[in-house]
Amino acid sequence: MIALDELPVVVIGAGPTGLAAAAHLHERGLTFAVLEAGDTPGAAVRQWGHVRVFSPWRFNIDPAARRLLDEAGWVAPDPEALPTGAELVGDYLQPLAELPQLKPHVRYGARVEAISRLGLDRLRTAGRDTAPFLLRLADGDELFARAVIDASGTWRTPNVLGASGLPAWGEADATRYLEHALPDVLGVDRDRFVGRHTLVVGAGHSAANTLLSLAELAETTPGTEVTWAIRTASPARTYGGGDADALPARGALGSRLRAHVDAGRIRLLTGFSVHALTPADDRVRVVVRHADGTDESVTVDRVVAATGFRPDHSIAAELRLDLDPILGATRALAPLIDPNEHSCGTVPPHGVDELAHPESGYYAVGMKAYGRAPTFLMATGYEQVRSVVAALAGDWVAARDVQLDLPATGVCNSNAGSASGDDCCGPAPTAVSAGRGLATGISGGLLSAPVSLAAAPADGQLGGCCAS
C-alpha cells in the first residue's frame, strides 16, 4: 500500500490560483506537483490578454507568491496600476512559474481526465480515507496524490446562449457565427467585426468590455453596428455602482457603457431570452420568445456569447462531492457567494471548512469553487488556497483564521434591477472578523472537520460580474 505522506499534493491548473497554491505548498515544505493542460502558465488568462482588469496589482498578487518573487529580486509592478491579462501573465505568473522552487514541479500539456481513489470507486467506503488519489491524464499517464487542489477554473465551460439553461434551438449548428466571451475586437479578431452587426448577449463585465470595444470600433468604421441583449428588464447590474465602487475602473466600466447606450451608439434590448438561431444568407437570425409566447427576431453577422461560465465536475465523478444543487459550489460555501444575495464585495471570509467535501483531501478552489456564481475575485482564491494548504500541513489554527478584504462594488447583488438603474446598497457591509464564516456541519452532509490526512490531526482535515 502506498503511504499518503510519501505522495505529493497535486494542483490542477497553473493559473493565478493554482500557482498561488504551489507557492504556499512550497512555503509549508509539502511535496507538490502542478498539472497544467496548456503549454504555458496562465494559459486561460492569455486568451483574454488584451483585456485590462479593473482591480489593481495589489489585489492580484498572492502574498506567498510575492515572498518567493521578492527573494529572487523581482521588480514588482506599481501596486495601483491596472494590468491587462497579458501583463498579469508576463509580469507575474510567468516569472513565478520560472522560479527554481516551482519550475521543476510544473508539468505542461497535462490535462486531467479523471480523479478517483486507487482501487476504489465512489461506492466503496472501507479504506477510502487512506487510499491515494488516482489522477488519469489525457496522454495515458496516471499519477498518485495525497490530496488534490483543483484550480482548473471554468474558462472552457461557458454557459449556453439559450434561456432556461438549455441551448437555443440551432445553437450547435450556428457555431460559425458565435464568439466566445472577450474576443479581441480591436486586435487580432478585428476583421470579424468591422463593418458588421454584432449582437452581444450577457449582463456581466465580460459583456461590458466587449461592448465598449465594439462601440470604439463603430465610431471609427462606418457600417459597424452594436446591439446588446440582456434577459432582465434593466441593465442596472451591469452599470454597477459607478462612483460608489471601491474599484474606480470597475465603476467607470459601467458608467462608460451607460453613456454609449444613452447616446444610441449601442442598441439595448431587454427581456431578451434567446430561443433559436437560424442561418440566413451568411448571417444568423436570432429568435426571442417572450413570456407571453410571442416571438421576435434580430438578424446579425456575429453573436458574442458573454453569458458566463459553469464548473465541470465530471473529472471528479468518482469522488464523493457535496455540491449545492443551485450553484454547483460546495453546499457550505453556496450561501456565502449566492449572487442573489451577494456582490463580489460582500462575500465573507471562507476557507478550508467551507471548501471541504465528504471526499477528504479534495478541494476545488478559485473560479471552480464558486460554481456558477459570478462573484469571484482573485484575492478570494488566494485566501482559499492559503487556508487549504495550512490545513494540509496540519496547521488548523492558521487554516481557520480566514481573512478577506474585498473592495465594495456599490451594488448589493446580481438582482439589482430598478427601472432607473439607480440601485444603491447603502453603507458598505461591516467586515467579517477573522475566523468567521459558516461551519460545514452535519446538516450539510459533511463532518464538522474534514477527515484526517497524513499530516492532519485525527479530527481534522481558483471575467462574471466580479471577475477581476
GISUL-V432847 format. One record per residue. N is the residue number from 1. RES is the residue in three letters. D_CENTER is the distance of its C-alpha to the mean C-alpha in Angstrom with 2 decimals. Layout:
N & RES & D_CENTER
N & RES & D_CENTER
This chain:
1 & MET & 36.96
2 & ILE & 34.25
3 & ALA & 33.73
4 & LEU & 30.16
5 & ASP & 30.89
6 & GLU & 31.85
7 & LEU & 28.47
8 & PRO & 25.34
9 & VAL & 21.97
10 & VAL & 19.78
11 & VAL & 16.27
12 & ILE & 14.30
13 & GLY & 12.46
14 & ALA & 13.71
15 & GLY & 10.81
16 & PRO & 10.72
17 & THR & 9.99
18 & GLY & 12.26
19 & LEU & 14.95
20 & ALA & 14.93
21 & ALA & 15.67
22 & ALA & 18.41
23 & ALA & 19.88
24 & HIS & 20.21
25 & LEU & 21.70
26 & HIS & 24.16
27 & GLU & 25.18
28 & ARG & 25.84
29 & GLY & 27.92
30 & LEU & 26.07
31 & THR & 26.30
32 & PHE & 23.03
33 & ALA & 21.80
34 & VAL & 18.57
35 & LEU & 18.06
36 & GLU & 16.27
37 & ALA & 16.58
38 & GLY & 16.96
39 & ASP & 20.00
40 & THR & 18.65
41 & PRO & 16.23
42 & GLY & 13.02
43 & ALA & 13.89
44 & ALA & 10.75
45 & VAL & 10.86
46 & ARG & 14.50
47 & GLN & 14.03
48 & TRP & 13.16
49 & GLY & 15.52
50 & HIS & 17.72
51 & VAL & 15.42
52 & ARG & 16.19
53 & VAL & 13.55
54 & PHE & 14.97
55 & SER & 14.65
56 & PRO & 17.55
57 & TRP & 17.76
58 & ARG & 18.73
59 & PHE & 15.30
60 & ASN & 13.67
61 & ILE & 16.09
62 & ASP & 16.16
63 & PRO & 19.73
64 & ALA & 20.70
65 & ALA & 19.61
66 & ARG & 21.58
67 & ARG & 24.58
68 & LEU & 24.70
69 & LEU & 24.45
70 & ASP & 27.08
71 & GLU & 29.42
72 & ALA & 29.29
73 & GLY & 30.31
74 & TRP & 27.04
75 & VAL & 27.49
76 & ALA & 24.59
77 & PRO & 23.45
78 & ASP & 24.51
79 & PRO & 22.33
80 & GLU & 22.48
81 & ALA & 21.77
82 & LEU & 18.70
83 & PRO & 17.53
84 & THR & 16.53
85 & GLY & 13.96
86 & ALA & 17.17
87 & GLU & 18.49
88 & LEU & 15.49
89 & VAL & 16.19
90 & GLY & 19.95
91 & ASP & 20.72
92 & TYR & 18.48
93 & LEU & 16.68
94 & GLN & 19.73
95 & PRO & 22.27
96 & LEU & 20.45
97 & ALA & 20.33
98 & GLU & 23.98
99 & LEU & 25.28
100 & PRO & 27.93
101 & GLN & 26.38
102 & LEU & 23.24
103 & LYS & 24.34
104 & PRO & 26.60
105 & HIS & 23.92
106 & VAL & 21.27
107 & ARG & 21.91
108 & TYR & 20.68
109 & GLY & 21.03
110 & ALA & 20.39
111 & ARG & 18.41
112 & VAL & 18.38
113 & GLU & 19.81
114 & ALA & 20.65
115 & ILE & 20.90
116 & SER & 23.92
117 & ARG & 26.62
118 & LEU & 29.60
119 & GLY & 32.31
120 & LEU & 30.66
121 & ASP & 28.89
122 & ARG & 26.99
123 & LEU & 30.38
124 & ARG & 32.08
125 & THR & 32.15
126 & ALA & 34.98
127 & GLY & 33.91
128 & ARG & 30.22
129 & ASP & 29.18
130 & THR & 31.20
131 & ALA & 30.23
132 & PRO & 27.95
133 & PHE & 24.68
134 & LEU & 25.26
135 & LEU & 22.65
136 & ARG & 23.80
137 & LEU & 22.76
138 & ALA & 23.20
139 & ASP & 26.13
140 & GLY & 28.04
141 & ASP & 27.61
142 & GLU & 26.99
143 & LEU & 25.96
144 & PHE & 26.58
145 & ALA & 24.58
146 & ARG & 25.32
147 & ALA & 21.70
148 & VAL & 18.31
149 & ILE & 15.04
150 & ASP & 12.38
151 & ALA & 9.54
152 & SER & 9.36
153 & GLY & 5.72
154 & THR & 5.85
155 & TRP & 7.37
156 & ARG & 10.72
157 & THR & 10.67
158 & PRO & 10.72
159 & ASN & 12.57
160 & VAL & 16.28
161 & LEU & 18.44
162 & GLY & 20.90
163 & ALA & 21.34
164 & SER & 21.33
165 & GLY & 18.36
166 & LEU & 20.83
167 & PRO & 21.27
168 & ALA & 23.86
169 & TRP & 27.26
170 & GLY & 27.60
171 & GLU & 23.90
172 & ALA & 24.19
173 & ASP & 27.38
174 & ALA & 26.15
175 & THR & 23.49
176 & ARG & 25.66
177 & TYR & 25.19
178 & LEU & 21.42
179 & GLU & 18.83
180 & HIS & 15.15
181 & ALA & 13.02
182 & LEU & 14.06
183 & PRO & 17.37
184 & ASP & 19.52
185 & VAL & 22.02
186 & LEU & 24.23
187 & GLY & 24.13
188 & VAL & 24.29
189 & ASP & 23.53
190 & ARG & 26.06
191 & ASP & 28.78
192 & ARG & 26.82
193 & PHE & 26.68
194 & VAL & 29.80
195 & GLY & 32.55
196 & ARG & 30.56
197 & HIS & 29.18
198 & THR & 25.39
199 & LEU & 23.73
200 & VAL & 20.16
201 & VAL & 18.74
202 & GLY & 15.99
203 & ALA & 15.81
204 & GLY & 12.59
205 & HIS & 12.50
206 & SER & 11.87
207 & ALA & 15.11
208 & ALA & 16.77
209 & ASN & 16.40
210 & THR & 17.85
211 & LEU & 20.54
212 & LEU & 21.67
213 & SER & 22.13
214 & LEU & 24.01
215 & ALA & 26.13
216 & GLU & 27.08
217 & LEU & 28.02
218 & ALA & 30.05
219 & GLU & 31.99
220 & THR & 33.29
221 & THR & 33.74
222 & PRO & 35.90
223 & GLY & 34.87
224 & THR & 31.11
225 & GLU & 29.97
226 & VAL & 26.70
227 & THR & 25.93
228 & TRP & 22.95
229 & ALA & 22.52
230 & ILE & 20.78
231 & ARG & 21.44
232 & THR & 22.37
233 & ALA & 25.66
234 & SER & 24.42
235 & PRO & 21.90
236 & ALA & 21.99
237 & ARG & 18.33
238 & THR & 17.44
239 & TYR & 20.34
240 & GLY & 19.02
241 & GLY & 21.21
242 & GLY & 22.94
243 & ASP & 25.11
244 & ALA & 23.91
245 & ASP & 20.44
246 & ALA & 20.41
247 & LEU & 18.52
248 & PRO & 21.20
249 & ALA & 19.27
250 & ARG & 16.82
251 & GLY & 19.95
252 & ALA & 21.80
253 & LEU & 19.26
254 & GLY & 20.12
255 & SER & 23.74
256 & ARG & 24.19
257 & LEU & 22.80
258 & ARG & 25.15
259 & ALA & 28.01
260 & HIS & 27.58
261 & VAL & 27.60
262 & ASP & 30.58
263 & ALA & 32.40
264 & GLY & 31.97
265 & ARG & 30.22
266 & ILE & 27.33
267 & ARG & 28.50
268 & LEU & 26.44
269 & LEU & 26.69
270 & THR & 25.71
271 & GLY & 25.82
272 & PHE & 24.77
273 & SER & 23.73
274 & VAL & 23.97
275 & HIS & 26.57
276 & ALA & 27.71
277 & LEU & 27.58
278 & THR & 30.92
279 & PRO & 31.93
280 & ALA & 34.81
281 & ASP & 36.82
282 & ASP & 34.01
283 & ARG & 31.83
284 & VAL & 29.78
285 & ARG & 30.75
286 & VAL & 28.00
287 & VAL & 29.51
288 & VAL & 28.44
289 & ARG & 29.86
290 & HIS & 30.46
291 & ALA & 30.90
292 & ASP & 34.65
293 & GLY & 34.46
294 & THR & 35.35
295 & ASP & 33.70
296 & GLU & 33.30
297 & SER & 31.89
298 & VAL & 30.84
299 & THR & 31.48
300 & VAL & 29.34
301 & ASP & 28.87
302 & ARG & 25.08
303 & VAL & 22.21
304 & VAL & 18.70
305 & ALA & 16.26
306 & ALA & 13.58
307 & THR & 13.01
308 & GLY & 9.28
309 & PHE & 7.68
310 & ARG & 8.67
311 & PRO & 8.79
312 & ASP & 11.91
313 & HIS & 13.98
314 & SER & 17.06
315 & ILE & 17.43
316 & ALA & 18.03
317 & ALA & 20.48
318 & GLU & 23.33
319 & LEU & 21.78
320 & ARG & 22.39
321 & LEU & 19.18
322 & ASP & 19.37
323 & LEU & 16.66
324 & ASP & 16.77
325 & PRO & 18.26
326 & ILE & 16.42
327 & LEU & 12.72
328 & GLY & 12.65
329 & ALA & 11.69
330 & THR & 14.71
331 & ARG & 17.62
332 & ALA & 18.14
333 & LEU & 14.71
334 & ALA & 14.45
335 & PRO & 17.09
336 & LEU & 15.60
337 & ILE & 12.37
338 & ASP & 14.00
339 & PRO & 13.47
340 & ASN & 17.13
341 & GLU & 18.10
342 & HIS & 15.63
343 & SER & 14.11
344 & CYS & 11.69
345 & GLY & 15.05
346 & THR & 16.61
347 & VAL & 14.39
348 & PRO & 17.02
349 & PRO & 17.06
350 & HIS & 16.10
351 & GLY & 16.43
352 & VAL & 18.01
353 & ASP & 19.90
354 & GLU & 17.10
355 & LEU & 15.09
356 & ALA & 18.32
357 & HIS & 19.40
358 & PRO & 23.03
359 & GLU & 22.43
360 & SER & 23.15
361 & GLY & 21.46
362 & TYR & 18.25
363 & TYR & 14.99
364 & ALA & 11.40
365 & VAL & 9.39
366 & GLY & 6.24
367 & MET & 2.89
368 & LYS & 5.99
369 & ALA & 8.05
370 & TYR & 6.98
371 & GLY & 8.08
372 & ARG & 8.57
373 & ALA & 8.38
374 & PRO & 7.10
375 & THR & 8.36
376 & PHE & 5.99
377 & LEU & 7.83
378 & MET & 8.48
379 & ALA & 11.69
380 & THR & 10.45
381 & GLY & 9.19
382 & TYR & 12.57
383 & GLU & 14.54
384 & GLN & 13.17
385 & VAL & 14.39
386 & ARG & 17.50
387 & SER & 18.43
388 & VAL & 17.89
389 & VAL & 19.88
390 & ALA & 22.55
391 & ALA & 23.02
392 & LEU & 23.38
393 & ALA & 25.98
394 & GLY & 27.77
395 & ASP & 27.31
396 & TRP & 26.52
397 & VAL & 27.62
398 & ALA & 24.95
399 & ALA & 22.33
400 & ARG & 23.06
401 & ASP & 23.54
402 & VAL & 20.03
403 & GLN & 19.76
404 & LEU & 17.19
405 & ASP & 18.25
406 & LEU & 15.88
407 & PRO & 17.18
408 & ALA & 18.28
409 & THR & 17.25
410 & GLY & 20.67
411 & VAL & 19.60
412 & CYS & 19.52
413 & ASN & 17.04
414 & SER & 15.88
415 & ASN & 19.41
416 & ALA & 21.00
417 & GLY & 23.45
418 & SER & 26.99
419 & ALA & 29.21
420 & SER & 29.65
421 & GLY & 26.03
422 & ASP & 27.22
423 & ASP & 25.20
424 & CYS & 25.39
425 & CYS & 24.11
426 & GLY & 27.08
427 & PRO & 26.94
428 & ALA & 23.77
429 & PRO & 23.06
430 & THR & 24.93
431 & ALA & 22.97
432 & VAL & 22.74
433 & SER & 24.89
434 & ALA & 23.94
435 & GLY & 23.82
436 & ARG & 23.31
437 & GLY & 20.94
438 & LEU & 21.52
439 & ALA & 23.37
440 & THR & 22.41
441 & GLY & 25.95
442 & ILE & 28.02
443 & SER & 27.35
444 & GLY & 23.79
445 & GLY & 25.20
446 & LEU & 24.45
447 & LEU & 26.89
448 & SER & 27.26
449 & ALA & 26.05
450 & PRO & 24.63
451 & VAL & 27.38
452 & SER & 28.64
453 & LEU & 27.76
454 & ALA & 30.40
455 & ALA & 29.84
456 & ALA & 28.98
457 & PRO & 31.67
458 & ALA & 33.10
459 & ASP & 31.35
460 & GLY & 27.89
461 & GLN & 24.99
462 & LEU & 6.56
463 & GLY & 7.13
464 & GLY & 7.45
465 & CYS & 10.34
466 & CYS & 9.15
467 & ALA & 6.74
468 & SER & 9.32
